[in-house]
Each structure stands twice: as structure tokens, then as C-alpha cells.
Amino acid sequence: MSVADIKSLTADEVAVGDELPPLLIPVSATTVVLGALASRDWRPMHHDRDFAINRNGVKDIFINTPNNAAWFERYITDWTGPKGRLGRMKFKMSSSVFPGDEMAMSGRVEKITIDDTGCCWLDLSVAVSIDGDVSTSCQTRVAIPKDDKDNPWSRKADQWQP
């Protein structure tokens, strides 16, 4: 099966107020360390437990910013399918995510627009919660195909206006 065979969400399948399916992610020390390594973040609070506890005053190593971003991107594009194309993302981390936590990802469609180039945009509110408390909130804009013939990844230059 190729990417072309995988169904992507289209504009007629989404409505304002739709909830994205929840995603639960158990966090281990490996999750934290691999995320830091993948983003080349060598700061010790993301891999050295003793440093995190004794120098930073936190309970353990914790997920870094690029790792947080990657989890949001994965969550959104798993939902949209392979033709979903992230346009913008901003998020605010209110508390850290530690090994032993379970990240509960949730999201909601806030707005749907079609721009002047015919690109369909979804504005989403997405969050990571730990034990029912939001640890990171995110606002994102993702392009999805307007119909089965459209592909946001084919848009270049002035056709791509996130």
C-alpha cells in the first residue's frame, strides 16, 4: 500500500465543532530522551535525571519543546491523513511532561475556511493533558484537500498562504 492509497480527510467530511479522536501516549524515560536526541537538544534536564532533580528542582527529566511540537504534528496528521499539511502552529507549555505520565491528546475544529487559491484550512485547538489538567495548549492551522482531486502538498509559492 502506498501513501496514495491511504484516505485523506476532505473538506466535506469536517465540521466546526468536530472533536479529534483522543490519543493516549504513555511517557517513558526513553520517550523523553529520544525526543531530545532527535531534536539535538543536549541540555541535561532532558536526559540526566540527577541534573533535572538536583539542579533544576523538578521531579525528573521532562519532554522538550521540539518533542512537544512533534507529538502535536503527529496527532494532527494522523487525523487528517497524508495530504494534511500543517501551515502554522503555536503552543504554550504550562507544565512539564515526565516519565510515568500519560499524555492525553485532544482536539477540536474551531474554524473552516477556503482561501482565495481554493485551499481548505482548518483552525484547530489541540491540547496535551496529564491527569485531566492541560499541560500544553496549541492553536494550529492545517490544510486538507478540498475534494478528492485536491492536494495541499502541490501548492507552491503564492498558492500556499498559511
N, C-alpha and C positions, 0 to 999 in steps of 0.2 A: 504494500500500500504506500503510495506517495502522498506528499503534502497536498497535492491537487485533489486527491480522493477524500480528504478529510473535510467535513462540512464546516463552513464558517457561518457565524451569525450574520443575518442580513437585517436591514432597517425594518422590514415588515414583521420581524419576529421579536421586536423590542418595544416596550412602552415605558413612559415616565412612571416611576414608582416600582418598577420591577426590582426584585431582590436577586442578587447574585447568589448562587448556591454557596453555603458555608464550606470552608475548608479548614480542617484541624491539622496542625503540624506540631508533633512533639519535638521539643528542642533538646538536643543533647550538647555536650561539650564539643563533639565533632561538628555539629551544625554550626556552632559559633566560630570555631577555629577555621573550618573550611571556607566559610563566608569571608572571614578576614583575609585568608590566604588568597582567595580568588580575586579579591579587590586590592591585593598588595598592601594591606593595612597592617604594618608590623608593630603598631602600638601594643604594648604588653597587656593592656586591660582586656584585649580580645583573645588572648591565648595563655596568659600567665595568671593562674588563679591566685597565687600568693601576692603578686603585684596588685591585682584588682582589689583584693580584700584589704591588704595592709597599706597600700599607697593611695588607692582611690576611695577606700571606705565603703565599697559595695559588697554585696554578698557573694559574688562570683564573677567570672568572665561574662561578657554580655555581647549581644549582636550589634554589629557596627552599622553605620548609616547606609553604605552601599548594599549590604546584605538585606537590610530592610527594604530598600528600593527593589532589589531583585525579587523578593517574595511578592511584593505588590505587582510587579510586571508579570511574573509567572501566573499569579491568581487571575489577573485581568485577561491575559492572552489565552489561558486555558479555557476561560469562559467564552471569549469571542471566537476562538478558532484561529487557524494560521493566517488568515487575512486581516485579523485585527492588528492595527498599527498604532502604537502609543504616540500621542502627539505632545502631551505635556503631563507633568506630574509634580506636585509639591506636597510635602508631608511634614507633620510636626510630631516629634517623638516626645511624649510626656513622661514616660518611664521606661526603664530598661527591660530587655527580654533576656532571661538567664537559662542556663541548662536546667532541665526539670520542669520548665514552663511548657504549657501547650498554647501555641498561638492559634486563636480562633479568628479566621479572616471572614469578613462580611463586606457586603457592598450593596449599593442601591443606585439605580439610574435616576439622575436628577433632571437631566435635560437632553433633548434630542434636537439636532439642527442639521440642515443640509446647507452647505456653504455655496457661494457663487460658482464654484467649479463642479458642483454636484457631489461633493464628498459628504458622507454622513458622519456626524460627530456625536458621540455620547459623552456627556459630562457625568462622571461617577463620583460618589462619596464612598470611600473604602476605609476599612479600619482593621487594625490588629488589636484584639482584646486578650487579656490574660485574666483568668478567673472572673470574667464579666466586666472588667474595667478596661477601657480603651487605653492602650499604651502608645499607639501611633495612629493618627488620623491622616487621611490622604484625600486630596482632590485631584482627579485626573481627567484627561480628555483623550479619548481613543477613537480612531476612525475605524468604521466597519463598512463592508460593502453595502451600497445602496440596494443592490439586487444581485442575482447570481452572475451577472456579466461584469460587475464592477470589482476592482481590486485596489484598495488604498495604497498598496505597495508599488503600483505602477505610476503613481502620481509623483511628478518631479517639479522642481523649481516653483514657478508661480501657481502650479496646480496643487501644491502642498502648503496649506496655510493653517497650521495648528494654533 
